[in-house]
Amino acid sequence: MPIGRRGTAVARGLAGLVGFLVVGEVLGRSGLVAPEFLPPSSVVLARLAEILGDPAFLADVVATVLAWAISLGIALLIALPAGLLLGSVPGVRAATAALVEFLRPIPSVALIPLAVVLVGQGPTSKIALAVYAAVWPILFNTVYAVAEVDPLVRETAAAFRVGRRRLLTEIVLPSIAPFVLTGLRLSAAIALILVVSTELLVGGGRGIGEFISQSGTGGGRMDLVLAAAVVAGLIGLAANAAFTAAGRRWLPWSEVA
């Protein structure tokens, strides 16, 4: 994206954010909703500044980000090889199609009780659920991308007796990289949602979701709840920006990235 267009996009994004904050401020002070349920934007931002200086909350943020990063890494290690296999071997894809289509629509949140029974509370359960949810976008993008590799390129490689390893590393992986990156960006958001949701519903350890649960149910501090939610949103925004920047740097030829 050219610098001018990128600057325009950033300016529009900031304008939208400012407009959202103004609406929140007006609604919070209008009296239509009690301030304890919908505090003004200025109050939420003030609480945000406070908790960002609280070592205990920063430890919660680190716990959430660490669980999210581990989940995303495991999901990639599972989904990429599986997608290459399913995309390259039609027989395997046909044999597993029914199982995949059965598992994919199951909401990961519905599996929280099962995860708690199998692996217990704490980091393991939220990582397991986030991995399950994050696998699917990477998997399906990889399968689709492998099937879309130009047949002429494959035939040319076969004519020059290119081995399977070189075909994979020099042709297939570079071709599918933009689609895998897109799947990774989608999975990053999904994994973050599952990590925070599991922390919120299950608890039993540190994390942003645990902080939200304690603030909302213990003292009814909606200002702290919203401030922590803003932090979670900022983490997701930063992750998406990082993947986008990586795509521009390492995959400049692709519009998908």
C-alpha positions as CSV (number, residue, x, y, z in Angstrom):
1,M,0.0,0.0,0.0
2,P,1.5,3.4,-0.9
3,I,2.5,5.7,1.9
4,G,-0.2,8.3,1.1
5,R,-3.0,5.7,1.0
6,R,-1.7,4.1,4.2
7,G,-1.7,7.5,5.9
8,T,-5.3,8.1,4.8
9,A,-6.4,4.7,6.1
10,V,-4.7,5.4,9.5
11,A,-6.4,8.9,9.7
12,R,-9.8,7.4,8.9
13,G,-9.2,4.7,11.5
14,L,-8.3,7.3,14.2
15,A,-11.3,9.4,13.2
16,G,-13.6,6.4,13.7
17,L,-12.0,5.6,17.1
18,V,-12.4,9.2,18.2
19,G,-16.1,9.1,17.1
20,F,-16.6,5.9,19.0
21,L,-15.2,7.5,22.2
22,V,-17.3,10.6,21.8
23,V,-20.4,8.4,21.5
24,G,-19.4,6.5,24.6
25,E,-18.9,9.7,26.5
26,V,-22.2,11.2,25.5
27,L,-24.1,8.0,26.3
28,G,-22.4,7.6,29.6
29,R,-23.3,11.1,30.7
30,S,-26.7,11.3,29.2
31,G,-28.5,9.5,32.0
32,L,-30.1,7.0,29.6
33,V,-28.0,4.2,31.2
34,A,-26.8,4.3,34.8
35,P,-23.1,5.2,35.0
36,E,-22.3,2.1,37.0
37,F,-23.4,0.0,34.0
38,L,-22.1,2.2,31.2
39,P,-19.4,4.6,32.4
40,P,-18.3,7.4,30.1
41,S,-15.3,6.9,27.9
42,S,-13.2,9.4,29.9
43,V,-13.7,7.3,33.1
44,V,-12.8,4.1,31.2
45,L,-9.6,5.7,29.8
46,A,-8.7,6.9,33.3
47,R,-9.1,3.3,34.7
48,L,-7.1,2.0,31.7
49,A,-4.2,4.3,32.7
50,E,-4.4,3.1,36.3
51,I,-4.4,-0.7,35.6
52,L,-1.6,-0.4,33.1
53,G,0.5,0.8,36.0
54,D,-0.6,-2.1,38.2
55,P,2.0,-4.9,38.3
56,A,-0.7,-7.5,39.2
57,F,-2.8,-6.6,36.1
58,L,0.4,-6.6,33.9
59,A,1.0,-10.1,35.1
60,D,-2.5,-11.0,34.0
61,V,-1.8,-9.5,30.6
62,V,1.5,-11.5,30.3
63,A,-0.4,-14.7,31.2
64,T,-3.0,-14.1,28.5
65,V,-0.5,-13.1,25.8
66,L,1.7,-16.1,26.6
67,A,-1.2,-18.6,26.5
68,W,-2.4,-16.9,23.2
69,A,1.0,-17.2,21.6
70,I,1.5,-20.8,22.6
71,S,-2.0,-21.7,21.3
72,L,-1.4,-20.0,18.0
73,G,2.0,-21.7,17.6
74,I,0.6,-25.1,18.3
75,A,-2.4,-24.5,16.0
76,L,0.0,-23.6,13.2
77,L,2.2,-26.7,13.8
78,I,-0.9,-28.9,13.6
79,A,-2.9,-27.2,10.8
80,L,-0.1,-26.5,8.3
81,P,1.1,-30.1,7.9
82,A,-2.4,-31.4,8.0
83,G,-3.5,-28.9,5.3
84,L,-0.6,-29.8,3.1
85,L,-1.5,-33.5,3.4
86,L,-5.2,-32.9,2.8
87,G,-4.6,-30.6,-0.1
88,S,-2.0,-32.8,-1.8
89,V,-3.7,-36.2,-1.4
90,P,-7.3,-36.2,-2.6
91,G,-7.9,-39.7,-1.1
92,V,-7.0,-38.5,2.4
93,R,-9.1,-35.4,2.0
94,A,-12.2,-37.5,0.9
95,A,-11.7,-40.0,3.8
96,T,-11.5,-37.2,6.4
97,A,-14.1,-34.8,5.0
98,A,-17.0,-36.0,7.1
99,L,-15.0,-36.0,10.3
100,V,-13.6,-32.5,9.6
101,E,-17.1,-31.1,8.8
102,F,-18.4,-32.7,12.0
103,L,-15.8,-31.2,14.3
104,R,-15.4,-27.8,12.7
105,P,-18.9,-26.3,13.6
106,I,-18.6,-27.4,17.3
107,P,-18.3,-24.2,19.3
108,S,-15.1,-24.3,21.4
109,V,-16.8,-22.6,24.3
110,A,-19.2,-25.5,24.5
111,L,-16.2,-27.8,25.1
112,I,-15.0,-25.9,28.2
113,P,-16.6,-28.4,30.7
114,L,-14.9,-31.3,28.8
115,A,-11.6,-29.5,28.8
116,V,-11.8,-28.8,32.5
117,V,-12.5,-32.5,33.2
118,L,-9.7,-33.8,31.0
119,V,-6.9,-31.3,31.7
120,G,-8.1,-29.3,34.7
121,Q,-8.3,-25.6,35.2
122,G,-5.5,-23.2,34.5
123,P,-3.3,-22.5,31.5
124,T,-3.7,-26.0,30.0
125,S,-7.4,-25.8,29.5
126,K,-7.4,-22.4,27.8
127,I,-4.5,-23.3,25.6
128,A,-6.2,-26.6,24.5
129,L,-9.5,-24.8,23.7
130,A,-7.7,-22.0,21.8
131,V,-5.7,-24.5,19.8
132,Y,-8.9,-26.3,18.8
133,A,-10.6,-23.1,17.7
134,A,-7.5,-21.7,15.9
135,V,-6.7,-24.8,13.8
136,W,-9.6,-24.5,11.4
137,P,-8.9,-21.2,9.6
138,I,-5.3,-22.1,9.0
139,L,-6.2,-25.7,8.0
140,F,-8.9,-24.7,5.4
141,N,-6.8,-21.8,4.0
142,T,-3.9,-24.2,3.5
143,V,-6.0,-26.9,1.9
144,Y,-7.5,-24.3,-0.5
145,A,-4.2,-22.8,-1.3
146,V,-2.5,-26.2,-2.1
147,A,-5.4,-27.0,-4.4
148,E,-4.9,-23.7,-6.2
149,V,-1.2,-24.1,-7.0
150,D,-0.8,-23.6,-10.7
151,P,-0.9,-27.1,-12.4
152,L,1.4,-25.8,-15.1
153,V,4.0,-25.0,-12.5
154,R,3.7,-28.6,-11.1
155,E,4.0,-30.1,-14.6
156,T,7.1,-27.9,-15.3
157,A,8.7,-29.0,-12.1
158,A,8.0,-32.7,-12.9
159,A,9.4,-32.2,-16.4
160,F,12.7,-30.9,-14.8
161,R,12.7,-33.8,-12.3
162,V,12.3,-31.6,-9.3
163,G,12.1,-33.7,-6.2
164,R,9.2,-33.7,-3.7
165,R,11.3,-31.8,-1.1
166,R,12.3,-29.0,-3.5
167,L,8.7,-28.9,-4.9
168,L,7.4,-28.4,-1.4
169,T,10.0,-25.8,-0.2
170,E,10.5,-23.8,-3.4
171,I,7.1,-24.0,-5.1
172,V,4.2,-25.0,-2.9
173,L,5.1,-23.2,0.4
174,P,5.9,-19.9,-1.3
175,S,2.7,-20.1,-3.3
176,I,0.5,-20.9,-0.3
177,A,2.3,-18.5,2.2
178,P,-0.2,-15.6,1.7
179,F,-3.2,-17.8,2.3
180,V,-1.6,-19.4,5.4
181,L,-0.8,-15.9,6.7
182,T,-4.5,-14.9,6.2
183,G,-5.6,-18.0,8.1
184,L,-3.1,-17.1,10.8
185,R,-4.5,-13.6,11.2
186,L,-8.0,-15.0,11.5
187,S,-6.8,-17.7,14.0
188,A,-5.0,-15.1,16.1
189,A,-8.3,-13.2,16.8
190,I,-10.1,-16.5,17.5
191,A,-7.4,-17.8,19.8
192,L,-7.4,-14.5,21.8
193,I,-11.2,-14.7,22.2
194,L,-11.0,-18.3,23.4
195,V,-8.2,-17.6,25.9
196,V,-10.0,-14.6,27.5
197,S,-13.4,-16.4,27.4
198,T,-11.9,-19.5,29.2
199,E,-10.2,-17.3,31.8
200,L,-13.5,-15.5,32.3
201,L,-15.7,-18.6,32.6
202,V,-13.3,-21.0,34.3
203,G,-10.9,-18.9,36.2
204,G,-8.4,-20.7,38.3
205,G,-5.3,-18.7,37.2
206,R,-4.0,-15.4,36.0
207,G,-5.3,-13.6,32.9
208,I,-7.3,-10.7,31.5
209,G,-10.5,-12.8,31.7
210,E,-9.9,-13.6,35.3
211,F,-9.4,-9.9,36.0
212,I,-12.7,-9.1,34.2
213,S,-14.5,-11.8,36.1
214,Q,-13.3,-10.6,39.5
215,S,-14.0,-6.9,38.7
216,G,-17.5,-7.6,37.3
217,T,-18.8,-10.1,39.9
218,G,-17.0,-9.0,43.0
219,G,-17.2,-5.2,43.1
220,G,-19.4,-4.6,40.0
221,R,-16.7,-2.3,38.6
222,M,-17.8,-1.9,35.0
223,D,-15.2,0.7,34.5
224,L,-12.5,-1.8,35.2
225,V,-14.2,-4.4,33.1
226,L,-14.3,-2.2,30.1
227,A,-10.8,-1.0,30.6
228,A,-9.5,-4.6,30.7
229,A,-11.6,-5.3,27.6
230,V,-9.9,-2.4,25.8
231,V,-6.5,-4.0,26.7
232,A,-7.7,-7.3,25.1
233,G,-8.8,-5.3,22.0
234,L,-5.4,-3.5,21.8
235,I,-3.6,-6.9,21.9
236,G,-5.7,-8.2,19.0
237,L,-5.1,-4.9,17.1
238,A,-1.4,-5.1,17.7
239,A,-1.3,-8.8,16.6
240,N,-3.2,-8.0,13.4
241,A,-0.9,-5.1,12.6
242,A,2.2,-7.3,13.2
243,F,0.9,-10.0,10.8
244,T,0.0,-7.3,8.2
245,A,3.5,-5.8,8.5
246,A,5.1,-9.2,8.1
247,G,3.0,-9.9,5.0
248,R,4.1,-6.6,3.5
249,R,7.7,-7.3,4.3
250,W,8.1,-10.9,3.4
251,L,5.2,-11.4,0.9
252,P,5.3,-8.1,-1.1
253,W,4.0,-9.8,-4.3
254,S,0.7,-10.9,-2.7
255,E,-2.5,-8.8,-2.3
256,V,-3.9,-11.4,0.1
257,A,-1.3,-10.7,2.7
